[in-house]
Amino acid sequence: GGGTPVVVSKRISTGMDDVEENKNGGIYTNSSDIELVYDGSTVGNQTVGLRFTGLNIPQGSSITKAYVQFTCDEQKTGTTSVTIKGEATDNSAAFTTAAYNVSSRTKTTASVTWSIPAWNTVGAATTNERTPEIKNIIRSGFSTSSALTLIITGTGTRTAESYEGSSSKAALLYIEYTTPLKNASIANNLLDNESISEEGPNDGSYYLFPNPVNDLLHLVFPSAGNYDVVITNVQGMVVKRNKVVSLEMVSIPVADLASGIYTVTVSGENTGIIRSFIKQ
């Protein structure tokens, strides 16, 4: 993407969007606070689910910054470490009270570890109550109407405001993003097992960037048209397949790929082009 980042800031907007799952799978939807994550011997280490709606981020956007801001509800200083993952879907379904409805969801491979500082002041919403950078666990295949869910596990206790406790102090998701160039889009459907044409002549008009890449790989095509994009690892295994409808450029999220060297094969418009990139 390019241009000045767009800022989105959304709080949890309903009590069903900040939920706690106890060690036995029970779902608590109307607590006056959110325990991150230990809540006594009966409840144990909880799995916390946070679902954010109304983000209105265009598909294929590049997330340049993201974090969650909590507000302290109780003074807690003991050692606390949590892991934050996303739900691995482009539109997260609403939580239900079905057993294990949070922990059973498919999670992103990427994760963020947060060793939470002491929360000393009730009502505080400072950097101590703010997660580290989480942009790498946010997918960019969603549409403007998509909902995004974060799933938090770990040990220790920090007590944050919930929607029921104070709707104006519920967890807030902050995102900065840049929109994709040329309105490029990805149709995230698997391709048929069809042959990929051999490498064609390189006229210099096809390229990818950045290389090496961390989270979003941009592909610029030789001409307007429909393209099939296949990414393989060094073992030759296909790790991503995308059917692209684009004027000139498309952006593909690769944050979930392990570090290493990958090959991109693009076929379409009677040409086949192969390029390599390094995932950091």
C-alpha positions as CSV (number, residue, x, y, z in Angstrom):
1,G,0.0,0.0,0.0
2,G,1.0,3.6,-0.1
3,G,0.1,7.1,1.2
4,T,-0.7,8.4,4.6
5,P,-1.8,5.8,7.1
6,V,-5.5,5.7,7.9
7,V,-6.3,5.4,11.6
8,V,-9.1,3.1,13.0
9,S,-9.9,3.1,16.7
10,K,-12.7,0.8,17.9
11,R,-13.8,-0.3,21.3
12,I,-15.6,-3.5,22.2
13,S,-19.2,-2.5,21.5
14,T,-21.3,-5.3,23.2
15,G,-20.9,-7.6,26.2
16,M,-20.9,-10.6,23.9
17,D,-17.7,-9.3,22.3
18,D,-15.4,-9.6,25.4
19,V,-15.8,-13.0,26.9
20,E,-13.9,-15.3,29.2
21,E,-13.6,-19.1,28.9
22,N,-12.7,-21.0,32.1
23,K,-10.5,-24.0,32.3
24,N,-13.5,-26.3,31.9
25,G,-14.7,-24.6,28.7
26,G,-17.5,-22.5,30.3
27,I,-18.1,-19.1,28.7
28,Y,-18.7,-16.0,30.8
29,T,-20.2,-13.2,28.8
30,N,-21.3,-10.6,31.3
31,S,-18.5,-10.1,33.8
32,S,-17.9,-6.6,35.2
33,D,-14.1,-7.0,34.4
34,I,-11.8,-9.1,32.3
35,E,-9.2,-11.2,34.0
36,L,-6.0,-11.6,32.0
37,V,-5.9,-14.5,32.7
38,Y,-5.9,-16.3,36.1
39,D,-9.2,-15.9,38.0
40,G,-8.8,-18.2,41.0
41,S,-8.5,-22.0,41.4
42,T,-12.1,-22.7,40.3
43,V,-11.9,-20.8,37.0
44,G,-8.1,-21.3,36.5
45,N,-6.2,-19.7,33.6
46,Q,-8.8,-18.3,31.3
47,T,-8.9,-18.0,27.5
48,V,-10.1,-14.4,26.8
49,G,-11.8,-13.6,23.5
50,L,-12.0,-10.0,22.2
51,R,-14.1,-9.4,19.0
52,F,-14.0,-6.0,17.2
53,T,-16.5,-5.0,14.6
54,G,-17.1,-2.0,12.3
55,L,-13.4,-1.6,11.4
56,N,-14.2,-0.9,7.8
57,I,-10.7,-1.7,6.5
58,P,-10.4,-2.3,2.8
59,Q,-9.4,-5.8,1.7
60,G,-5.6,-6.1,1.0
61,S,-4.7,-3.1,3.1
62,S,-1.3,-3.1,4.7
63,I,-1.5,-2.9,8.5
64,T,1.3,-0.6,9.6
65,K,0.6,-0.4,13.3
66,A,-1.8,-2.1,15.7
67,Y,-2.3,-2.6,19.5
68,V,-5.0,-3.1,22.1
69,Q,-5.5,-0.5,24.9
70,F,-6.9,-1.8,28.1
71,T,-8.0,0.2,31.2
72,C,-6.9,-1.0,34.6
73,D,-9.8,-2.1,36.8
74,E,-7.8,-3.5,39.8
75,Q,-4.3,-2.9,41.1
76,K,-2.2,-6.0,40.2
77,T,1.6,-6.3,40.2
78,G,2.4,-10.0,40.1
79,T,4.3,-11.6,37.2
80,T,2.0,-12.0,34.3
81,S,2.7,-13.2,30.7
82,V,0.2,-13.7,28.0
83,T,0.2,-14.8,24.4
84,I,-2.1,-13.0,21.9
85,K,-3.2,-14.7,18.6
86,G,-5.8,-13.8,16.1
87,E,-8.6,-16.0,14.9
88,A,-7.5,-17.3,11.5
89,T,-10.5,-16.2,9.5
90,D,-11.3,-13.2,7.4
91,N,-14.6,-12.6,9.2
92,S,-14.9,-13.7,12.8
93,A,-18.3,-15.1,13.9
94,A,-19.9,-13.9,17.1
95,F,-19.1,-15.6,20.3
96,T,-21.7,-18.0,21.8
97,T,-22.0,-19.7,25.1
98,A,-21.2,-23.1,23.7
99,A,-18.4,-24.8,25.6
100,Y,-14.9,-24.0,24.5
101,N,-16.3,-21.4,22.0
102,V,-13.1,-19.3,22.3
103,S,-10.3,-21.8,22.5
104,S,-11.7,-24.1,19.8
105,R,-11.4,-21.4,17.1
106,T,-8.7,-21.8,14.6
107,K,-5.8,-19.4,15.5
108,T,-3.2,-17.6,13.5
109,T,0.3,-19.1,13.4
110,A,1.7,-15.8,14.3
111,S,1.5,-14.7,17.9
112,V,2.7,-11.9,20.2
113,T,4.0,-12.4,23.8
114,W,3.2,-9.7,26.3
115,S,5.0,-9.7,29.6
116,I,2.6,-7.2,31.3
117,P,4.0,-4.5,33.5
118,A,2.5,-3.7,36.9
119,W,-0.9,-2.1,36.8
120,N,-0.8,0.3,39.8
121,T,-3.6,2.7,39.2
122,V,-7.3,1.9,38.8
123,G,-8.7,3.7,35.8
124,A,-5.3,4.1,34.1
125,A,-5.0,3.5,30.4
126,T,-1.3,4.1,29.8
127,T,1.4,2.2,27.9
128,N,1.5,-0.2,30.8
129,E,-2.0,-1.3,29.9
130,R,-1.3,-1.4,26.2
131,T,-0.2,-4.5,24.3
132,P,2.9,-4.6,22.2
133,E,2.7,-4.3,18.4
134,I,0.3,-6.9,17.1
135,K,0.1,-6.0,13.4
136,N,1.6,-9.3,12.3
137,I,-1.4,-11.3,13.7
138,I,-3.9,-9.2,11.8
139,R,-5.0,-10.7,8.5
140,S,-5.6,-8.5,5.4
141,G,-7.9,-10.8,3.5
142,F,-11.0,-9.3,5.3
143,S,-13.6,-7.1,3.7
144,T,-14.8,-3.8,5.0
145,S,-17.6,-5.5,7.0
146,S,-15.4,-8.1,8.6
147,A,-15.1,-8.7,12.4
148,L,-11.7,-9.4,13.9
149,T,-11.1,-11.6,17.0
150,L,-8.1,-11.7,19.3
151,I,-7.5,-14.7,21.6
152,I,-5.4,-14.3,24.8
153,T,-3.9,-17.1,26.9
154,G,-1.2,-17.2,29.5
155,T,-0.5,-17.1,33.3
156,G,-0.7,-14.4,36.0
157,T,-3.4,-11.8,36.6
158,R,-4.2,-8.3,35.3
159,T,-7.7,-7.1,35.6
160,A,-9.1,-4.9,32.9
161,E,-12.4,-3.1,32.4
162,S,-15.0,-5.0,30.5
163,Y,-17.9,-3.7,28.4
164,E,-20.3,-4.4,31.3
165,G,-18.0,-2.7,33.8
166,S,-17.7,0.5,31.8
167,S,-18.5,0.6,28.1
168,S,-16.4,3.7,27.6
169,K,-13.3,1.9,29.1
170,A,-13.7,-1.4,27.4
171,A,-10.8,-2.8,25.4
172,L,-9.9,-0.6,22.4
173,L,-8.3,-1.8,19.2
174,Y,-6.1,0.8,17.5
175,I,-5.0,0.2,13.8
176,E,-3.1,2.2,11.3
177,Y,-3.3,1.0,7.7
178,T,-2.5,2.0,4.1
179,T,-4.8,1.1,1.3
180,P,-3.7,-1.1,-1.6
181,L,-2.5,0.6,-4.8
182,K,-4.7,0.5,-7.9
183,N,-7.6,-1.1,-6.0
184,A,-5.9,-4.5,-6.3
185,S,-7.8,-7.4,-4.7
186,I,-7.3,-11.0,-3.9
187,A,-10.0,-13.7,-4.2
188,N,-8.9,-16.0,-1.5
189,N,-10.1,-19.3,-3.1
190,L,-8.0,-22.3,-3.7
191,L,-6.9,-22.9,-7.3
192,D,-7.6,-26.2,-9.1
193,N,-4.6,-28.4,-9.4
194,E,-3.6,-27.1,-12.8
195,S,-0.2,-26.9,-14.4
196,I,1.8,-23.8,-14.0
197,S,3.6,-22.6,-17.1
198,E,7.4,-22.4,-17.2
199,E,9.3,-19.3,-16.5
200,G,8.7,-16.8,-19.4
201,P,10.9,-13.9,-20.6
202,N,11.6,-11.2,-18.0
203,D,10.9,-7.9,-19.6
204,G,11.5,-6.1,-16.3
205,S,7.9,-5.1,-15.9
206,Y,7.0,-7.7,-13.3
207,Y,8.5,-7.4,-9.8
208,L,7.8,-8.0,-6.2
209,F,8.7,-5.9,-3.1
210,P,9.8,-5.6,-0.4
211,N,12.4,-8.3,-0.5
212,P,13.2,-9.5,2.2
213,V,9.6,-9.2,3.5
214,N,8.0,-9.4,7.0
215,D,4.2,-9.2,6.6
216,L,2.9,-8.0,3.2
217,L,4.3,-9.0,-0.2
218,H,3.4,-6.7,-3.1
219,L,3.4,-8.1,-6.7
220,V,3.3,-5.8,-9.7
221,F,2.2,-7.4,-12.9
222,P,3.4,-6.8,-16.5
223,S,-0.1,-5.9,-17.6
224,A,-3.7,-5.8,-16.6
225,G,-5.4,-9.2,-16.4
226,N,-6.2,-12.3,-14.3
227,Y,-3.3,-14.2,-12.7
228,D,-2.8,-17.3,-10.6
229,V,-0.2,-16.9,-7.9
230,V,1.4,-19.9,-6.2
231,I,4.0,-19.6,-3.4
232,T,6.1,-22.6,-2.6
233,N,8.8,-23.3,0.0
234,V,12.3,-24.6,-0.6
235,Q,10.9,-28.2,-0.3
236,G,8.6,-27.5,-3.2
237,M,5.5,-27.6,-1.0
238,V,2.7,-25.1,-1.9
239,V,2.1,-22.8,1.1
240,K,-0.3,-20.3,-0.6
241,R,-2.5,-20.2,-3.6
242,N,-4.4,-17.1,-4.8
243,K,-6.4,-16.2,-7.8
244,V,-5.8,-12.5,-8.5
245,V,-8.0,-10.0,-10.3
246,S,-5.9,-6.9,-10.6
247,L,-5.1,-4.0,-12.8
248,E,-1.4,-3.7,-11.9
249,M,-0.7,-4.8,-8.4
250,V,-1.8,-7.1,-5.5
251,S,-0.7,-7.4,-1.9
252,I,-0.5,-10.9,-0.3
253,P,-0.2,-11.4,3.5
254,V,2.8,-13.6,4.4
255,A,3.2,-12.9,8.1
256,D,2.1,-16.5,8.8
257,L,5.0,-18.0,6.8
258,A,8.0,-19.3,8.6
259,S,11.3,-17.5,7.9
260,G,13.1,-18.7,4.8
261,I,13.3,-18.6,1.0
262,Y,10.1,-18.9,-1.1
263,T,9.3,-19.0,-4.8
264,V,6.4,-17.2,-6.4
265,T,5.0,-18.6,-9.6
266,V,2.6,-16.3,-11.5
267,S,0.7,-17.6,-14.5
268,G,-1.9,-15.9,-16.6
269,E,-2.3,-13.9,-19.8
270,N,-0.3,-16.5,-21.6
271,T,2.9,-15.9,-19.6
272,G,4.6,-17.6,-16.7
273,I,7.0,-15.8,-14.4
274,I,9.0,-17.1,-11.4
275,R,10.5,-15.0,-8.6
276,S,12.1,-15.7,-5.2
277,F,11.8,-13.8,-2.0
278,I,13.1,-14.1,1.6
279,K,10.6,-14.1,4.5
280,Q,12.3,-12.7,7.5
